[in-house]
Amino acid sequence: MRMKHNNYLVAVFLIMLSVVSVMGRELIEEEVKHAHVGNFALPVSQQPAPFIGFGENVIDKGDTLFGFRGQQLKGTRVNFVDAIPSFIYGITDKFSVFIELPIAVKFRLDDARSHGFEDMFVQFERLLYSKETTKAATEMTFVANVGLPTGSAFKAPPTGFGGPTLFFGITASHTNFDWYVFGSSGVVLSPTYKNNNKFGNQVLYEGGLSRNISYKTDKWILNWIIEFDGRYFQRDTVAGRIDPNSGFNTLLLGPSLWFSTQHLILQVGFSGVVSEFVFGCQLKDKYYIAADIFWKM
């Protein structure tokens, strides 16, 4: 039964990806060459992107980026530190693949501790809409990924969902020489695994604003970014019953700093929890901090 359910999820994912690919063909205008000023001082793969938010990873055909993120989520008797190697590849100018394999270096939840591989994901992003002038670009993308159960749902705390997950989302952005504005929303569908257990589905809602601080044409870009990231988690199911002490809605807000060259991307930032509502009796988060490094081959 579980195998049939997993096959169904993968089939839905592939169908959605095909439909979006067809839908997007007529909504993309011919590429316009931007003046190499401000946010356009470097190729698209090196231009500013969200700090925590998903998507905005459509890059030029053949471009390859290898990356690494170190991050920490700290809360009341909660400490989650992980390392995330990643890979981005431009399949076409309008379609990219993004792969991550998170590794929990330290995961403490109250008195429980665990570590090890988390669920790997393979993510595809398709440009749905694009309108460009010599001074600005407005885009929308469709994002879909499959989470593979390389982590464990049985560790305490768990490092995985216990089976394949599906994610679908939409992003929108507008970029000109000085400003970059973005927003996105998506949903994570989690599987039912052994003994009728299931982690709650998730809804993501995100947005941000970036301003160019300085640049040198064909050399480097320096930007600041302010971003909010909302996460709504449904309650978990344990042995077929709703767990009343699970599920929450949290909103993070904070700044990051972006620096890139023709080959290097560095981004570091901090987000504090500005709003959090938890169901039942649960521990609360306080802040999130992370640093990214990417290298373009």
TORKOL-4160 file (C-alpha; in steps of 0.2 Angstrom, whole numbers, padded with zeros to 4 digits, m for minus):
297
<pt num="1" X="0000" Y="0000" Z="0000"/>
<pt num="2" X="0014" Y="0012" Z="0005"/>
<pt num="3" X="0023" Y="0008" Z="m0012"/>
<pt num="4" X="0007" Y="0012" Z="m0022"/>
<pt num="5" X="0005" Y="0028" Z="m0012"/>
<pt num="6" X="0024" Y="0033" Z="m0016"/>
<pt num="7" X="0021" Y="0029" Z="m0035"/>
<pt num="8" X="0006" Y="0040" Z="m0035"/>
<pt num="9" X="0015" Y="0055" Z="m0028"/>
<pt num="10" X="0029" Y="0053" Z="m0041"/>
<pt num="11" X="0016" Y="0052" Z="m0055"/>
<pt num="12" X="0007" Y="0068" Z="m0049"/>
<pt num="13" X="0024" Y="0077" Z="m0049"/>
<pt num="14" X="0029" Y="0072" Z="m0066"/>
<pt num="15" X="0012" Y="0076" Z="m0073"/>
<pt num="16" X="0012" Y="0093" Z="m0065"/>
<pt num="17" X="0030" Y="0097" Z="m0072"/>
<pt num="18" X="0024" Y="0092" Z="m0089"/>
<pt num="19" X="0009" Y="0103" Z="m0089"/>
<pt num="20" X="0018" Y="0118" Z="m0082"/>
<pt num="21" X="0032" Y="0116" Z="m0096"/>
<pt num="22" X="0018" Y="0117" Z="m0109"/>
<pt num="23" X="0009" Y="0132" Z="m0101"/>
<pt num="24" X="0025" Y="0142" Z="m0100"/>
<pt num="25" X="0030" Y="0142" Z="m0118"/>
<pt num="26" X="0019" Y="0156" Z="m0124"/>
<pt num="27" X="0021" Y="0168" Z="m0109"/>
<pt num="28" X="0040" Y="0171" Z="m0111"/>
<pt num="29" X="0046" Y="0185" Z="m0122"/>
<pt num="30" X="0062" Y="0185" Z="m0131"/>
<pt num="31" X="0078" Y="0189" Z="m0120"/>
<pt num="32" X="0083" Y="0207" Z="m0119"/>
<pt num="33" X="0101" Y="0212" Z="m0115"/>
<pt num="34" X="0102" Y="0223" Z="m0099"/>
<pt num="35" X="0114" Y="0237" Z="m0097"/>
<pt num="36" X="0128" Y="0229" Z="m0085"/>
<pt num="37" X="0123" Y="0241" Z="m0071"/>
<pt num="38" X="0118" Y="0238" Z="m0053"/>
<pt num="39" X="0109" Y="0221" Z="m0050"/>
<pt num="40" X="0113" Y="0217" Z="m0069"/>
<pt num="41" X="0132" Y="0219" Z="m0067"/>
<pt num="42" X="0135" Y="0200" Z="m0068"/>
<pt num="43" X="0127" Y="0186" Z="m0077"/>
<pt num="44" X="0110" Y="0179" Z="m0070"/>
<pt num="45" X="0118" Y="0165" Z="m0060"/>
<pt num="46" X="0127" Y="0178" Z="m0050"/>
<pt num="47" X="0113" Y="0190" Z="m0047"/>
<pt num="48" X="0105" Y="0193" Z="m0029"/>
<pt num="49" X="0093" Y="0179" Z="m0024"/>
<pt num="50" X="0083" Y="0176" Z="m0008"/>
<pt num="51" X="0092" Y="0171" Z="0008"/>
<pt num="52" X="0080" Y="0158" Z="0016"/>
<pt num="53" X="0065" Y="0158" Z="0003"/>
<pt num="54" X="0064" Y="0144" Z="m0010"/>
<pt num="55" X="0066" Y="0146" Z="m0029"/>
<pt num="56" X="0073" Y="0160" Z="m0040"/>
<pt num="57" X="0086" Y="0148" Z="m0046"/>
<pt num="58" X="0083" Y="0148" Z="m0065"/>
<pt num="59" X="0101" Y="0151" Z="m0073"/>
<pt num="60" X="0108" Y="0151" Z="m0090"/>
<pt num="61" X="0109" Y="0134" Z="m0100"/>
<pt num="62" X="0125" Y="0125" Z="m0095"/>
<pt num="63" X="0129" Y="0135" Z="m0080"/>
<pt num="64" X="0134" Y="0124" Z="m0065"/>
<pt num="65" X="0135" Y="0130" Z="m0047"/>
<pt num="66" X="0142" Y="0120" Z="m0032"/>
<pt num="67" X="0137" Y="0126" Z="m0015"/>
<pt num="68" X="0137" Y="0124" Z="0004"/>
<pt num="69" X="0126" Y="0131" Z="0018"/>
<pt num="70" X="0129" Y="0131" Z="0037"/>
<pt num="71" X="0114" Y="0135" Z="0047"/>
<pt num="72" X="0108" Y="0135" Z="0065"/>
<pt num="73" X="0090" Y="0136" Z="0071"/>
<pt num="74" X="0090" Y="0140" Z="0090"/>
<pt num="75" X="0075" Y="0140" Z="0102"/>
<pt num="76" X="0069" Y="0136" Z="0120"/>
<pt num="77" X="0078" Y="0120" Z="0123"/>
<pt num="78" X="0080" Y="0118" Z="0104"/>
<pt num="79" X="0096" Y="0118" Z="0094"/>
<pt num="80" X="0097" Y="0113" Z="0076"/>
<pt num="81" X="0114" Y="0114" Z="0067"/>
<pt num="82" X="0116" Y="0107" Z="0050"/>
<pt num="83" X="0127" Y="0107" Z="0034"/>
<pt num="84" X="0120" Y="0107" Z="0017"/>
<pt num="85" X="0130" Y="0103" Z="0001"/>
<pt num="86" X="0121" Y="0108" Z="m0015"/>
<pt num="87" X="0121" Y="0108" Z="m0034"/>
<pt num="88" X="0112" Y="0119" Z="m0047"/>
<pt num="89" X="0112" Y="0116" Z="m0065"/>
<pt num="90" X="0104" Y="0126" Z="m0080"/>
<pt num="91" X="0096" Y="0113" Z="m0091"/>
<pt num="92" X="0090" Y="0127" Z="m0102"/>
<pt num="93" X="0089" Y="0145" Z="m0101"/>
<pt num="94" X="0072" Y="0143" Z="m0093"/>
<pt num="95" X="0073" Y="0127" Z="m0084"/>
<pt num="96" X="0085" Y="0122" Z="m0069"/>
<pt num="97" X="0088" Y="0108" Z="m0057"/>
<pt num="98" X="0093" Y="0111" Z="m0039"/>
<pt num="99" X="0099" Y="0096" Z="m0027"/>
<pt num="100" X="0103" Y="0097" Z="m0009"/>
<pt num="101" X="0108" Y="0084" Z="0004"/>
<pt num="102" X="0106" Y="0091" Z="0022"/>
<pt num="103" X="0116" Y="0084" Z="0036"/>
<pt num="104" X="0111" Y="0087" Z="0054"/>
<pt num="105" X="0127" Y="0090" Z="0063"/>
<pt num="106" X="0118" Y="0093" Z="0080"/>
<pt num="107" X="0099" Y="0091" Z="0083"/>
<pt num="108" X="0094" Y="0094" Z="0101"/>
<pt num="109" X="0075" Y="0094" Z="0105"/>
<pt num="110" X="0073" Y="0095" Z="0124"/>
<pt num="111" X="0083" Y="0080" Z="0131"/>
<pt num="112" X="0083" Y="0071" Z="0114"/>
<pt num="113" X="0098" Y="0071" Z="0103"/>
<pt num="114" X="0102" Y="0065" Z="0085"/>
<pt num="115" X="0112" Y="0068" Z="0070"/>
<pt num="116" X="0115" Y="0061" Z="0052"/>
<pt num="117" X="0108" Y="0063" Z="0035"/>
<pt num="118" X="0092" Y="0072" Z="0032"/>
<pt num="119" X="0080" Y="0070" Z="0017"/>
<pt num="120" X="0088" Y="0074" Z="0001"/>
<pt num="121" X="0078" Y="0084" Z="m0012"/>
<pt num="122" X="0079" Y="0086" Z="m0031"/>
<pt num="123" X="0070" Y="0102" Z="m0036"/>
<pt num="124" X="0065" Y="0108" Z="m0054"/>
<pt num="125" X="0061" Y="0126" Z="m0058"/>
<pt num="126" X="0053" Y="0132" Z="m0074"/>
<pt num="127" X="0051" Y="0150" Z="m0080"/>
<pt num="128" X="0033" Y="0153" Z="m0082"/>
<pt num="129" X="0032" Y="0172" Z="m0087"/>
<pt num="130" X="0046" Y="0184" Z="m0091"/>
<pt num="131" X="0045" Y="0202" Z="m0097"/>
<pt num="132" X="0061" Y="0211" Z="m0099"/>
<pt num="133" X="0067" Y="0229" Z="m0104"/>
<pt num="134" X="0085" Y="0235" Z="m0105"/>
<pt num="135" X="0082" Y="0242" Z="m0087"/>
<pt num="136" X="0072" Y="0229" Z="m0078"/>
<pt num="137" X="0065" Y="0211" Z="m0078"/>
<pt num="138" X="0049" Y="0204" Z="m0071"/>
<pt num="139" X="0048" Y="0185" Z="m0069"/>
<pt num="140" X="0037" Y="0171" Z="m0062"/>
<pt num="141" X="0043" Y="0153" Z="m0060"/>
<pt num="142" X="0035" Y="0136" Z="m0055"/>
<pt num="143" X="0045" Y="0126" Z="m0042"/>
<pt num="144" X="0042" Y="0107" Z="m0039"/>
<pt num="145" X="0053" Y="0095" Z="m0030"/>
<pt num="146" X="0053" Y="0077" Z="m0023"/>
<pt num="147" X="0061" Y="0074" Z="m0006"/>
<pt num="148" X="0069" Y="0057" Z="m0005"/>
<pt num="149" X="0069" Y="0048" Z="0012"/>
<pt num="150" X="0088" Y="0048" Z="0016"/>
<pt num="151" X="0085" Y="0054" Z="0033"/>
<pt num="152" X="0075" Y="0044" Z="0047"/>
<pt num="153" X="0058" Y="0047" Z="0054"/>
<pt num="154" X="0062" Y="0035" Z="0069"/>
<pt num="155" X="0077" Y="0045" Z="0077"/>
<pt num="156" X="0073" Y="0056" Z="0091"/>
<pt num="157" X="0072" Y="0070" Z="0085"/>
<pt num="158" X="0068" Y="0064" Z="0068"/>
<pt num="159" X="0079" Y="0069" Z="0053"/>
<pt num="160" X="0067" Y="0064" Z="0039"/>
<pt num="161" X="0049" Y="0062" Z="0034"/>
<pt num="162" X="0048" Y="0043" Z="0033"/>
<pt num="163" X="0045" Y="0043" Z="0014"/>
<pt num="164" X="0045" Y="0053" Z="m0001"/>
<pt num="165" X="0038" Y="0071" Z="0000"/>
<pt num="166" X="0031" Y="0083" Z="m0014"/>
<pt num="167" X="0033" Y="0101" Z="m0015"/>
<pt num="168" X="0025" Y="0114" Z="m0027"/>
<pt num="169" X="0027" Y="0132" Z="m0027"/>
<pt num="170" X="0026" Y="0149" Z="m0037"/>
<pt num="171" X="0039" Y="0163" Z="m0036"/>
<pt num="172" X="0038" Y="0181" Z="m0043"/>
<pt num="173" X="0051" Y="0194" Z="m0044"/>
<pt num="174" X="0055" Y="0211" Z="m0051"/>
<pt num="175" X="0073" Y="0217" Z="m0053"/>
<pt num="176" X="0080" Y="0234" Z="m0059"/>
<pt num="177" X="0097" Y="0242" Z="m0058"/>
<pt num="178" X="0095" Y="0246" Z="m0039"/>
<pt num="179" X="0081" Y="0236" Z="m0032"/>
<pt num="180" X="0076" Y="0217" Z="m0032"/>
<pt num="181" X="0058" Y="0213" Z="m0025"/>
<pt num="182" X="0052" Y="0195" Z="m0023"/>
<pt num="183" X="0039" Y="0184" Z="m0016"/>
<pt num="184" X="0034" Y="0166" Z="m0016"/>
<pt num="185" X="0022" Y="0153" Z="m0009"/>
<pt num="186" X="0021" Y="0134" Z="m0009"/>
<pt num="187" X="0016" Y="0118" Z="0000"/>
<pt num="188" X="0025" Y="0103" Z="0006"/>
<pt num="189" X="0015" Y="0086" Z="0005"/>
<pt num="190" X="0022" Y="0073" Z="0017"/>
<pt num="191" X="0018" Y="0055" Z="0016"/>
<pt num="192" X="0010" Y="0042" Z="0028"/>
<pt num="193" X="0023" Y="0030" Z="0034"/>
<pt num="194" X="0024" Y="0015" Z="0046"/>
<pt num="195" X="0010" Y="0012" Z="0058"/>
<pt num="196" X="m0001" Y="0026" Z="0051"/>
<pt num="197" X="0011" Y="0040" Z="0056"/>
<pt num="198" X="0012" Y="0056" Z="0047"/>
<pt num="199" X="0021" Y="0073" Z="0049"/>
<pt num="200" X="0009" Y="0088" Z="0045"/>
<pt num="201" X="0009" Y="0096" Z="0028"/>
<pt num="202" X="0017" Y="0113" Z="0027"/>
<pt num="203" X="0012" Y="0130" Z="0019"/>
<pt num="204" X="0026" Y="0142" Z="0015"/>
<pt num="205" X="0024" Y="0161" Z="0012"/>
<pt num="206" X="0039" Y="0172" Z="0009"/>
<pt num="207" X="0044" Y="0189" Z="0002"/>
<pt num="208" X="0058" Y="0202" Z="0002"/>
<pt num="209" X="0067" Y="0217" Z="m0004"/>
<pt num="210" X="0085" Y="0220" Z="m0009"/>
<pt num="211" X="0095" Y="0236" Z="m0013"/>
<pt num="212" X="0111" Y="0237" Z="m0022"/>
<pt num="213" X="0124" Y="0245" Z="m0011"/>
<pt num="214" X="0138" Y="0245" Z="m0024"/>
<pt num="215" X="0145" Y="0236" Z="m0040"/>
<pt num="216" X="0158" Y="0235" Z="m0053"/>
<pt num="217" X="0153" Y="0230" Z="m0070"/>
<pt num="218" X="0158" Y="0212" Z="m0074"/>
<pt num="219" X="0167" Y="0211" Z="m0058"/>
<pt num="220" X="0156" Y="0211" Z="m0042"/>
<pt num="221" X="0139" Y="0215" Z="m0034"/>
<pt num="222" X="0136" Y="0220" Z="m0016"/>
<pt num="223" X="0118" Y="0220" Z="m0009"/>
<pt num="224" X="0108" Y="0220" Z="0007"/>
<pt num="225" X="0092" Y="0210" Z="0008"/>
<pt num="226" X="0077" Y="0211" Z="0021"/>
<pt num="227" X="0066" Y="0196" Z="0020"/>
<pt num="228" X="0051" Y="0188" Z="0029"/>
<pt num="229" X="0048" Y="0169" Z="0029"/>
<pt num="230" X="0032" Y="0161" Z="0035"/>
<pt num="231" X="0029" Y="0143" Z="0039"/>
<pt num="232" X="0013" Y="0135" Z="0043"/>
<pt num="233" X="0014" Y="0116" Z="0049"/>
<pt num="234" X="m0002" Y="0106" Z="0051"/>
<pt num="235" X="m0003" Y="0094" Z="0066"/>
<pt num="236" X="0006" Y="0077" Z="0065"/>
<pt num="237" X="m0003" Y="0061" Z="0065"/>
<pt num="238" X="0003" Y="0047" Z="0077"/>
<pt num="239" X="m0005" Y="0029" Z="0074"/>
<pt num="240" X="m0019" Y="0037" Z="0065"/>
<pt num="241" X="m0023" Y="0050" Z="0078"/>
<pt num="242" X="m0020" Y="0069" Z="0078"/>
<pt num="243" X="m0006" Y="0074" Z="0090"/>
<pt num="244" X="m0012" Y="0089" Z="0099"/>
<pt num="245" X="0005" Y="0095" Z="0104"/>
<pt num="246" X="0011" Y="0097" Z="0086"/>
<pt num="247" X="0009" Y="0110" Z="0072"/>
<pt num="248" X="0012" Y="0129" Z="0072"/>
<pt num="249" X="0013" Y="0145" Z="0062"/>
<pt num="250" X="0029" Y="0155" Z="0063"/>
<pt num="251" X="0036" Y="0170" Z="0055"/>
<pt num="252" X="0054" Y="0175" Z="0053"/>
<pt num="253" X="0061" Y="0192" Z="0048"/>
<pt num="254" X="0079" Y="0198" Z="0046"/>
<pt num="255" X="0093" Y="0205" Z="0035"/>
<pt num="256" X="0106" Y="0197" Z="0025"/>
<pt num="257" X="0121" Y="0203" Z="0015"/>
<pt num="258" X="0125" Y="0197" Z="m0003"/>
<pt num="259" X="0142" Y="0198" Z="m0012"/>
<pt num="260" X="0146" Y="0190" Z="m0029"/>
<pt num="261" X="0159" Y="0189" Z="m0042"/>
<pt num="262" X="0160" Y="0180" Z="m0059"/>
<pt num="263" X="0162" Y="0164" Z="m0050"/>
<pt num="264" X="0160" Y="0166" Z="m0031"/>
<pt num="265" X="0144" Y="0169" Z="m0021"/>
<pt num="266" X="0144" Y="0173" Z="m0003"/>
<pt num="267" X="0128" Y="0177" Z="0008"/>
<pt num="268" X="0126" Y="0178" Z="0027"/>
<pt num="269" X="0111" Y="0183" Z="0037"/>
<pt num="270" X="0101" Y="0182" Z="0053"/>
<pt num="271" X="0082" Y="0180" Z="0055"/>
<pt num="272" X="0073" Y="0182" Z="0072"/>
<pt num="273" X="0056" Y="0175" Z="0076"/>
<pt num="274" X="0044" Y="0189" Z="0076"/>
<pt num="275" X="0028" Y="0179" Z="0077"/>
<pt num="276" X="0025" Y="0161" Z="0083"/>
<pt num="277" X="0009" Y="0152" Z="0087"/>
<pt num="278" X="0010" Y="0133" Z="0093"/>
<pt num="279" X="m0003" Y="0121" Z="0096"/>
<pt num="280" X="m0003" Y="0113" Z="0113"/>
<pt num="281" X="0012" Y="0112" Z="0123"/>
<pt num="282" X="0028" Y="0114" Z="0112"/>
<pt num="283" X="0045" Y="0122" Z="0113"/>
<pt num="284" X="0047" Y="0139" Z="0103"/>
<pt num="285" X="0061" Y="0145" Z="0091"/>
<pt num="286" X="0071" Y="0161" Z="0094"/>
<pt num="287" X="0082" Y="0164" Z="0079"/>
<pt num="288" X="0090" Y="0157" Z="0063"/>
<pt num="289" X="0107" Y="0161" Z="0056"/>
<pt num="290" X="0115" Y="0155" Z="0041"/>
<pt num="291" X="0130" Y="0157" Z="0028"/>
<pt num="292" X="0131" Y="0152" Z="0010"/>
<pt num="293" X="0145" Y="0150" Z="m0002"/>
<pt num="294" X="0143" Y="0145" Z="m0020"/>
<pt num="295" X="0156" Y="0142" Z="m0034"/>
<pt num="296" X="0152" Y="0144" Z="m0052"/>
<pt num="297" X="0161" Y="0131" Z="m0063"/>
